[in-house]
Amino acid sequence: MAIPTRPTTPILKRHQEGMLIESSGSKAKPKDLAFLKELFEAGKVVPVIDRWYPLSETAEAIRYLEAGHARGKVVITVTYHE
């Protein structure tokens, strides 16, 4: 496996617990996306999900976020039924 090079735009930022991905508001370059793909495939980028809420409990999820309890992402799930 090739060792990935640093991205050409500042989409990765050092943080105390590891690396954070930030949106720079600009369009991502293919080279940067390839770098991120390698990190994900190598297991070096792992999303931290604190809690999952169904769409019907969105208000509770927002209260949880506003209270400052979240230690990762809070996910709202939407189920589609035909």
N, C-alpha and C positions, 0 to 999 in steps of 0.2 A: 504494500500500500504506500502510495506517495504521501509525503508529509505536506499537509496543506500550508499554503502561504497566508500571510495576513491579508484581510480583505482590503480592497482599494478605497472603500468608503467606510466611515466610522459607524458600522452597524453593531459592533461588539464593544462592550465596555466592561472593564474589570470591576468586580464587586467583591466584598469581603467573603461571600460564600461561593464565588466562582465567576462565571461570565453571564452578563445580561445582554439580551438582544434588544436593541433600541431602534425605533423607527426614526429615520433622519428626515422624513418628509420628502425625500427625493426618490427617484426611480432606482430600484436595485439593479446592479450590473450583473450580467451572466456569470462573471468570474466570482463575484461575492456570493451569489446563490449556490454555485458549485462548492465553494468553501463551506457554507452552512450545511449543505447536503452531506458533505464528508463528515462534519462534526456530528450530525444527527445519526448517520449510519454507524459511526464508531461508538455511539452511546455516550459521547462527551457532552451532549446537550440533552437534558432531561427536564421536561416540563414538571413544575411543581403545582399539583392541583390540591387545594385545601378541601373544598367541598363541591358537591354536585347538587343542584336543585332542579326540580321539574319546573316547567314554565309557569305552572299554577302557583308556585311559591316564590316568584320573582321578588315580591315585596319583602319577604323574609330574607332573601339573599342580599338585597340592597341594605336592609337594616344591619345584617351581619358585617357587610363591608364598611358601612358608615361607623359602626362601633369600633372599628380598628382591629378586629379579631383575626382577620384573614392573614395567613402566613404563606399563601400561594395564590394561585388563580381560583376564582369562584366561577363555576361553570353552570350555565342555564341550559338544560336539555329540552329539546323540542322533539316530540314523537309524532310521526306522520302515520295516519291510518287511512287506508283507502275505503 
